[in-house]
Amino acid sequence: MKRIVLTGGPGAGKTVVAARLAAEQPDRFALVPEAATQVYALLQTRWDRLDAAGRHDVQRRIYRLQREQEDRITAQHPTKTLLLDRGTIDGAAYWPEGSDAYWRDLGTTHAAELARYDAVILLQTSAALGLYDGDDSNFCRFEDADGAIASDNLLEALWRAHPRLLKVSACATLEDKVNRVRSRLAYLQAPAR
């Protein structure tokens, strides 16, 4: 198992859970941080403040940074499993004309991007439990609770074709979510029988 993606809608806990689990097992995991937050911070903006051309530009930058980080961190830590805060598929959820146009624009395919990853853990947004904090914990978020749930559903549809997709439902506490993800990782890392 070389690349495991943590994905899900806004407020799912991806960033906190990925960083925590990578820190707990530094000999096993190398963290790949979320590219979108880095790009938006660099540009000092967020998705809802951009016109269509700006959204296209941002999603291309995010895709390129994601690929670069994956390749660089793989080279730096060849024996570790990458624990990714989102994957390249996620950008298709934010492409103005939909996912098919996203793949065409980037010169790739949905199948090729799915094949980059060995497993995917889909974390359900906390908005499903009414616990969503909007942009309070991440300046890049623009979705309200209903938008976070819609994004969650779209991401699930985009990743559904992955043969090793595991889900983690929304949890009342961060500790519950960390423990559930930890158990999914243990399952994925267990030797084949």
C-alpha atoms as an extended CHARMM CRD file, in Angstrom:
* protein
*
       193  EXT
         1         1  MET       CA              0.0000000000        0.0000000000        0.0000000000  PROA      1               0.0000000000
         2         2  LYS       CA              1.7900000000        3.1450000000       -1.2120000000  PROA      2               0.0000000000
         3         3  ARG       CA             -0.8700000000        5.8760000000       -1.5100000000  PROA      3               0.0000000000
         4         4  ILE       CA             -3.9610000000        6.2360000000        0.6740000000  PROA      4               0.0000000000
         5         5  VAL       CA             -6.2490000000        9.2300000000        0.1380000000  PROA      5               0.0000000000
         6         6  LEU       CA             -8.4150000000       10.7940000000        2.8250000000  PROA      6               0.0000000000
         7         7  THR       CA            -11.2010000000       12.6560000000        1.0690000000  PROA      7               0.0000000000
         8         8  GLY       CA            -14.6810000000       13.9700000000        1.7450000000  PROA      8               0.0000000000
         9         9  GLY       CA            -16.6250000000       17.1750000000        1.8020000000  PROA      9               0.0000000000
        10        10  PRO       CA            -15.7430000000       20.3540000000        3.6800000000  PROA      10              0.0000000000
        11        11  GLY       CA            -15.6260000000       19.8850000000        7.4400000000  PROA      11              0.0000000000
        12        12  ALA       CA            -15.0270000000       16.1410000000        7.2460000000  PROA      12              0.0000000000
        13        13  GLY       CA            -11.8460000000       16.3850000000        9.3330000000  PROA      13              0.0000000000
        14        14  LYS       CA             -9.4460000000       15.2830000000        6.5880000000  PROA      14              0.0000000000
        15        15  THR       CA             -6.6300000000       17.6840000000        7.4120000000  PROA      15              0.0000000000
        16        16  VAL       CA             -6.6860000000       17.1700000000       11.1710000000  PROA      16              0.0000000000
        17        17  VAL       CA             -7.0770000000       13.3810000000       10.9470000000  PROA      17              0.0000000000
        18        18  ALA       CA             -4.3730000000       12.9460000000        8.2800000000  PROA      18              0.0000000000
        19        19  ALA       CA             -1.8540000000       15.1030000000       10.1570000000  PROA      19              0.0000000000
        20        20  ARG       CA             -2.5470000000       13.3850000000       13.4470000000  PROA      20              0.0000000000
        21        21  LEU       CA             -2.2860000000        9.8390000000       12.1080000000  PROA      21              0.0000000000
        22        22  ALA       CA              0.8620000000       10.6050000000       10.1210000000  PROA      22              0.0000000000
        23        23  ALA       CA              2.4320000000       12.1120000000       13.2670000000  PROA      23              0.0000000000
        24        24  GLU       CA              1.4730000000        9.0550000000       15.3270000000  PROA      24              0.0000000000
        25        25  GLN       CA              3.2100000000        6.6820000000       12.9280000000  PROA      25              0.0000000000
        26        26  PRO       CA              6.0720000000        8.6150000000       11.2940000000  PROA      26              0.0000000000
        27        27  ASP       CA              7.9140000000        5.4110000000       10.3820000000  PROA      27              0.0000000000
        28        28  ARG       CA              4.8990000000        4.1830000000        8.4100000000  PROA      28              0.0000000000
        29        29  PHE       CA              3.2710000000        7.2860000000        6.8940000000  PROA      29              0.0000000000
        30        30  ALA       CA              4.4360000000       10.3950000000        5.0340000000  PROA      30              0.0000000000
        31        31  LEU       CA              1.8280000000       13.1650000000        4.9070000000  PROA      31              0.0000000000
        32        32  VAL       CA              0.8990000000       14.8780000000        1.6420000000  PROA      32              0.0000000000
        33        33  PRO       CA             -0.8330000000       18.1380000000        2.6330000000  PROA      33              0.0000000000
        34        34  GLU       CA             -3.9170000000       19.4840000000        0.8970000000  PROA      34              0.0000000000
        35        35  ALA       CA             -2.8880000000       21.3310000000       -2.2620000000  PROA      35              0.0000000000
        36        36  ALA       CA             -6.0220000000       23.4790000000       -2.4950000000  PROA      36              0.0000000000
        37        37  THR       CA             -5.4110000000       25.3060000000        0.7830000000  PROA      37              0.0000000000
        38        38  GLN       CA             -1.8340000000       26.0540000000       -0.2720000000  PROA      38              0.0000000000
        39        39  VAL       CA             -2.9040000000       27.4550000000       -3.6510000000  PROA      39              0.0000000000
        40        40  TYR       CA             -5.7000000000       29.5830000000       -2.2010000000  PROA      40              0.0000000000
        41        41  ALA       CA             -3.3750000000       30.9110000000        0.5020000000  PROA      41              0.0000000000
        42        42  LEU       CA             -0.7680000000       31.8320000000       -2.1060000000  PROA      42              0.0000000000
        43        43  LEU       CA             -3.3860000000       33.6580000000       -4.1960000000  PROA      43              0.0000000000
        44        44  GLN       CA             -5.1550000000       35.0890000000       -1.1240000000  PROA      44              0.0000000000
        45        45  THR       CA             -8.5910000000       34.1050000000       -2.3950000000  PROA      45              0.0000000000
        46        46  ARG       CA            -11.0760000000       31.2430000000       -2.4240000000  PROA      46              0.0000000000
        47        47  TRP       CA            -13.2210000000       29.4830000000       -5.0380000000  PROA      47              0.0000000000
        48        48  ASP       CA            -16.4140000000       31.5420000000       -4.6610000000  PROA      48              0.0000000000
        49        49  ARG       CA            -14.5140000000       34.7990000000       -5.2410000000  PROA      49              0.0000000000
        50        50  LEU       CA            -13.2270000000       33.7410000000       -8.6660000000  PROA      50              0.0000000000
        51        51  ASP       CA            -14.7960000000       33.9910000000      -12.1030000000  PROA      51              0.0000000000
        52        52  ALA       CA            -14.8580000000       30.9350000000      -14.4070000000  PROA      52              0.0000000000
        53        53  ALA       CA            -11.3770000000       31.6290000000      -15.8180000000  PROA      53              0.0000000000
        54        54  GLY       CA             -9.9900000000       32.0240000000      -12.2970000000  PROA      54              0.0000000000
        55        55  ARG       CA            -11.6280000000       28.7700000000      -11.1860000000  PROA      55              0.0000000000
        56        56  HSD       CA            -10.0790000000       26.9500000000      -14.1180000000  PROA      56              0.0000000000
        57        57  ASP       CA             -6.6640000000       28.4210000000      -13.3370000000  PROA      57              0.0000000000
        58        58  VAL       CA             -6.8830000000       27.5300000000       -9.6390000000  PROA      58              0.0000000000
        59        59  GLN       CA             -7.9640000000       23.9420000000      -10.3050000000  PROA      59              0.0000000000
        60        60  ARG       CA             -5.0820000000       23.4680000000      -12.7610000000  PROA      60              0.0000000000
        61        61  ARG       CA             -2.6400000000       24.8260000000      -10.1590000000  PROA      61              0.0000000000
        62        62  ILE       CA             -4.0760000000       22.5390000000       -7.4790000000  PROA      62              0.0000000000
        63        63  TYR       CA             -3.7970000000       19.5070000000       -9.7590000000  PROA      63              0.0000000000
        64        64  ARG       CA             -0.1710000000       20.2890000000      -10.6740000000  PROA      64              0.0000000000
        65        65  LEU       CA              0.7980000000       20.9300000000       -7.0430000000  PROA      65              0.0000000000
        66        66  GLN       CA             -0.9240000000       17.7310000000       -5.9280000000  PROA      66              0.0000000000
        67        67  ARG       CA              0.9950000000       15.6690000000       -8.5020000000  PROA      67              0.0000000000
        68        68  GLU       CA              4.2940000000       17.4130000000       -7.6740000000  PROA      68              0.0000000000
        69        69  GLN       CA              3.8700000000       16.8520000000       -3.9450000000  PROA      69              0.0000000000
        70        70  GLU       CA              2.9870000000       13.1860000000       -4.4230000000  PROA      70              0.0000000000
        71        71  ASP       CA              6.0520000000       12.5990000000       -6.6040000000  PROA      71              0.0000000000
        72        72  ARG       CA              8.4220000000       14.5940000000       -4.3700000000  PROA      72              0.0000000000
        73        73  ILE       CA              7.2870000000       12.9960000000       -1.1170000000  PROA      73              0.0000000000
        74        74  THR       CA              7.3940000000        9.5260000000       -2.6890000000  PROA      74              0.0000000000
        75        75  ALA       CA             11.0200000000       10.1890000000       -3.6950000000  PROA      75              0.0000000000
        76        76  GLN       CA             11.8800000000       11.5170000000       -0.2260000000  PROA      76              0.0000000000
        77        77  HSD       CA             10.2170000000        8.5910000000        1.5930000000  PROA      77              0.0000000000
        78        78  PRO       CA             10.3250000000        5.5790000000       -0.7520000000  PROA      78              0.0000000000
        79        79  THR       CA              9.5590000000        3.0450000000        1.9840000000  PROA      79              0.0000000000
        80        80  LYS       CA              6.6020000000        4.8920000000        3.5100000000  PROA      80              0.0000000000
        81        81  THR       CA              2.9290000000        4.9280000000        2.6130000000  PROA      81              0.0000000000
        82        82  LEU       CA              1.7150000000        8.3450000000        1.5300000000  PROA      82              0.0000000000
        83        83  LEU       CA             -1.2540000000        9.5580000000        3.5400000000  PROA      83              0.0000000000
        84        84  LEU       CA             -2.8820000000       12.1730000000        1.3320000000  PROA      84              0.0000000000
        85        85  ASP       CA             -5.1620000000       15.0150000000        2.3830000000  PROA      85              0.0000000000
        86        86  ARG       CA             -7.2820000000       14.7910000000       -0.8050000000  PROA      86              0.0000000000
        87        87  GLY       CA             -6.2760000000       13.4020000000       -4.1940000000  PROA      87              0.0000000000
        88        88  THR       CA             -6.3240000000       14.5870000000       -7.8000000000  PROA      88              0.0000000000
        89        89  ILE       CA             -9.9000000000       13.3450000000       -8.2900000000  PROA      89              0.0000000000
        90        90  ASP       CA            -11.1940000000       15.9770000000       -5.8510000000  PROA      90              0.0000000000
        91        91  GLY       CA            -10.5630000000       18.8160000000       -8.2920000000  PROA      91              0.0000000000
        92        92  ALA       CA            -13.2360000000       17.4440000000      -10.6210000000  PROA      92              0.0000000000
        93        93  ALA       CA            -15.8540000000       18.3760000000       -8.0110000000  PROA      93              0.0000000000
        94        94  TYR       CA            -14.9350000000       22.0550000000       -8.4370000000  PROA      94              0.0000000000
        95        95  TRP       CA            -14.5140000000       22.2970000000      -12.2290000000  PROA      95              0.0000000000
        96        96  PRO       CA            -17.1850000000       24.6980000000      -13.5410000000  PROA      96              0.0000000000
        97        97  GLU       CA            -18.2400000000       22.5020000000      -16.4810000000  PROA      97              0.0000000000
        98        98  GLY       CA            -18.1370000000       19.1840000000      -14.6280000000  PROA      98              0.0000000000
        99        99  SER       CA            -15.7740000000       16.2530000000      -14.3120000000  PROA      99              0.0000000000
       100       100  ASP       CA            -15.6080000000       15.1750000000      -17.9760000000  PROA      100             0.0000000000
       101       101  ALA       CA            -14.3960000000       18.6560000000      -18.9410000000  PROA      101             0.0000000000
       102       102  TYR       CA            -11.8860000000       18.5420000000      -16.0750000000  PROA      102             0.0000000000
       103       103  TRP       CA            -10.2730000000       15.3300000000      -17.3530000000  PROA      103             0.0000000000
       104       104  ARG       CA            -10.1350000000       16.6910000000      -20.9240000000  PROA      104             0.0000000000
       105       105  ASP       CA             -8.5900000000       19.9830000000      -19.8550000000  PROA      105             0.0000000000
       106       106  LEU       CA             -5.8750000000       18.2400000000      -17.8210000000  PROA      106             0.0000000000
       107       107  GLY       CA             -5.1470000000       15.6330000000      -20.4970000000  PROA      107             0.0000000000
       108       108  THR       CA             -5.9860000000       12.7170000000      -18.2500000000  PROA      108             0.0000000000
       109       109  THR       CA             -8.8680000000       10.3670000000      -17.5100000000  PROA      109             0.0000000000
       110       110  HSD       CA            -10.9240000000        9.4780000000      -14.4880000000  PROA      110             0.0000000000
       111       111  ALA       CA             -9.5710000000        5.9100000000      -14.6550000000  PROA      111             0.0000000000
       112       112  ALA       CA             -5.9430000000        7.0890000000      -14.8230000000  PROA      112             0.0000000000
       113       113  GLU       CA             -6.3790000000        9.3110000000      -11.7730000000  PROA      113             0.0000000000
       114       114  LEU       CA             -8.1500000000        6.5830000000       -9.7710000000  PROA      114             0.0000000000
       115       115  ALA       CA             -5.2580000000        4.2300000000      -10.5890000000  PROA      115             0.0000000000
       116       116  ARG       CA             -2.7790000000        6.6140000000       -8.9070000000  PROA      116             0.0000000000
       117       117  TYR       CA             -4.1120000000        5.5840000000       -5.4910000000  PROA      117             0.0000000000
       118       118  ASP       CA             -4.0810000000        2.2390000000       -3.7010000000  PROA      118             0.0000000000
       119       119  ALA       CA             -6.9820000000        3.0240000000       -1.3790000000  PROA      119             0.0000000000
       120       120  VAL       CA             -9.4080000000        5.8000000000       -0.5050000000  PROA      120             0.0000000000
       121       121  ILE       CA            -11.0270000000        6.6030000000        2.8230000000  PROA      121             0.0000000000
       122       122  LEU       CA            -14.0620000000        8.8350000000        2.3800000000  PROA      122             0.0000000000
       123       123  LEU       CA            -14.8620000000       10.8830000000        5.5030000000  PROA      123             0.0000000000
       124       124  GLN       CA            -18.4020000000       12.2020000000        5.7160000000  PROA      124             0.0000000000
       125       125  THR       CA            -18.7260000000       15.9120000000        6.4590000000  PROA      125             0.0000000000
       126       126  SER       CA            -19.6980000000       16.9580000000        9.9750000000  PROA      126             0.0000000000
       127       127  ALA       CA            -22.5190000000       18.9340000000        8.3440000000  PROA      127             0.0000000000
       128       128  ALA       CA            -24.4280000000       15.6410000000        8.1990000000  PROA      128             0.0000000000
       129       129  LEU       CA            -24.7160000000       15.8900000000       12.0130000000  PROA      129             0.0000000000
       130       130  GLY       CA            -25.2860000000       19.6450000000       12.1310000000  PROA      130             0.0000000000
       131       131  LEU       CA            -21.7260000000       20.2570000000       13.4120000000  PROA      131             0.0000000000
       132       132  TYR       CA            -20.3190000000       22.1690000000       10.4450000000  PROA      132             0.0000000000
       133       133  ASP       CA            -18.2860000000       25.3020000000       11.2640000000  PROA      133             0.0000000000
       134       134  GLY       CA            -18.0250000000       26.7770000000        7.7580000000  PROA      134             0.0000000000
       135       135  ASP       CA            -14.9080000000       28.8590000000        7.2310000000  PROA      135             0.0000000000
       136       136  ASP       CA            -14.1690000000       29.2080000000       10.9640000000  PROA      136             0.0000000000
       137       137  SER       CA            -11.5270000000       26.4570000000       10.8190000000  PROA      137             0.0000000000
       138       138  ASN       CA            -10.4640000000       26.8650000000        7.1620000000  PROA      138             0.0000000000
       139       139  PHE       CA            -10.5070000000       30.2070000000        5.3610000000  PROA      139             0.0000000000
       140       140  CYS       CA            -10.8950000000       28.4630000000        1.9880000000  PROA      140             0.0000000000
       141       141  ARG       CA            -14.3280000000       27.0720000000        2.7490000000  PROA      141             0.0000000000
       142       142  PHE       CA            -17.2040000000       28.8480000000        1.0700000000  PROA      142             0.0000000000
       143       143  GLU       CA            -19.9610000000       26.2280000000        1.3540000000  PROA      143             0.0000000000
       144       144  ASP       CA            -22.7950000000       26.4490000000        3.8600000000  PROA      144             0.0000000000
       145       145  ALA       CA            -23.9050000000       23.1940000000        5.5530000000  PROA      145             0.0000000000
       146       146  ASP       CA            -26.1210000000       22.1530000000        2.6210000000  PROA      146             0.0000000000
       147       147  GLY       CA            -23.2900000000       22.9200000000        0.2060000000  PROA      147             0.0000000000
       148       148  ALA       CA            -20.8800000000       20.8410000000        2.2910000000  PROA      148             0.0000000000
       149       149  ILE       CA            -23.2580000000       17.8730000000        2.1050000000  PROA      149             0.0000000000
       150       150  ALA       CA            -23.6850000000       18.3430000000       -1.6600000000  PROA      150             0.0000000000
       151       151  SER       CA            -19.8940000000       18.4530000000       -2.0730000000  PROA      151             0.0000000000
       152       152  ASP       CA            -19.5950000000       15.3110000000        0.0490000000  PROA      152             0.0000000000
       153       153  ASN       CA            -22.0810000000       13.5020000000       -2.2090000000  PROA      153             0.0000000000
       154       154  LEU       CA            -20.3160000000       14.6340000000       -5.3720000000  PROA      154             0.0000000000
       155       155  LEU       CA            -16.9300000000       13.4900000000       -4.0630000000  PROA      155             0.0000000000
       156       156  GLU       CA            -18.3860000000       10.1120000000       -3.1530000000  PROA      156             0.0000000000
       157       157  ALA       CA            -19.7410000000        9.7550000000       -6.7000000000  PROA      157             0.0000000000
       158       158  LEU       CA            -16.3440000000       10.6910000000       -8.1780000000  PROA      158             0.0000000000
       159       159  TRP       CA            -14.4280000000        8.1790000000       -6.0190000000  PROA      159             0.0000000000
       160       160  ARG       CA            -17.0850000000        5.4090000000       -6.0900000000  PROA      160             0.0000000000
       161       161  ALA       CA            -15.3450000000        3.5050000000       -8.8940000000  PROA      161             0.0000000000
       162       162  HSD       CA            -12.1970000000        2.9820000000       -6.8230000000  PROA      162             0.0000000000
       163       163  PRO       CA            -11.8860000000       -0.7110000000       -5.9340000000  PROA      163             0.0000000000
       164       164  ARG       CA            -10.6680000000        0.0140000000       -2.3820000000  PROA      164             0.0000000000
       165       165  LEU       CA            -13.0180000000        2.7190000000       -1.1810000000  PROA      165             0.0000000000
       166       166  LEU       CA            -13.8270000000        2.6780000000        2.5440000000  PROA      166             0.0000000000
       167       167  LYS       CA            -16.2300000000        5.0810000000        4.2340000000  PROA      167             0.0000000000
       168       168  VAL       CA            -16.2330000000        6.7530000000        7.6360000000  PROA      168             0.0000000000
       169       169  SER       CA            -19.5540000000        8.2810000000        8.6890000000  PROA      169             0.0000000000
       170       170  ALA       CA            -19.7640000000       11.6600000000       10.3900000000  PROA      170             0.0000000000
       171       171  CYS       CA            -18.8650000000       11.4510000000       14.0760000000  PROA      171             0.0000000000
       172       172  ALA       CA            -19.9260000000       13.5030000000       17.0780000000  PROA      172             0.0000000000
       173       173  THR       CA            -16.2980000000       13.9070000000       18.1950000000  PROA      173             0.0000000000
       174       174  LEU       CA            -12.9550000000       14.2030000000       16.5040000000  PROA      174             0.0000000000
       175       175  GLU       CA            -11.6590000000       11.3110000000       18.6310000000  PROA      175             0.0000000000
       176       176  ASP       CA            -14.3410000000        9.0170000000       17.2280000000  PROA      176             0.0000000000
       177       177  LYS       CA            -13.4240000000        9.9950000000       13.6820000000  PROA      177             0.0000000000
       178       178  VAL       CA             -9.6840000000        9.5150000000       14.2910000000  PROA      178             0.0000000000
       179       179  ASN       CA            -10.3470000000        6.0810000000       15.7770000000  PROA      179             0.0000000000
       180       180  ARG       CA            -12.5300000000        5.0400000000       12.8420000000  PROA      180             0.0000000000
       181       181  VAL       CA             -9.9460000000        6.1770000000       10.3070000000  PROA      181             0.0000000000
       182       182  ARG       CA             -7.2100000000        4.4770000000       12.3340000000  PROA      182             0.0000000000
       183       183  SER       CA             -9.1530000000        1.1900000000       12.1360000000  PROA      183             0.0000000000
       184       184  ARG       CA             -9.6210000000        1.5700000000        8.3450000000  PROA      184             0.0000000000
       185       185  LEU       CA             -5.8760000000        2.1610000000        7.9570000000  PROA      185             0.0000000000
       186       186  ALA       CA             -5.1050000000       -0.9160000000       10.0580000000  PROA      186             0.0000000000
       187       187  TYR       CA             -7.4210000000       -2.9500000000        7.8350000000  PROA      187             0.0000000000
       188       188  LEU       CA             -5.7330000000       -1.6330000000        4.6800000000  PROA      188             0.0000000000
       189       189  GLN       CA             -2.2370000000       -2.2320000000        6.0520000000  PROA      189             0.0000000000
       190       190  ALA       CA             -2.9670000000       -5.7710000000        7.2880000000  PROA      190             0.0000000000
       191       191  PRO       CA             -1.1280000000       -8.5230000000        5.3920000000  PROA      191             0.0000000000
       192       192  ALA       CA             -3.2340000000      -10.3170000000        2.7890000000  PROA      192             0.0000000000
       193       193  ARG       CA             -4.5390000000      -13.6590000000        3.9460000000  PROA      193             0.0000000000
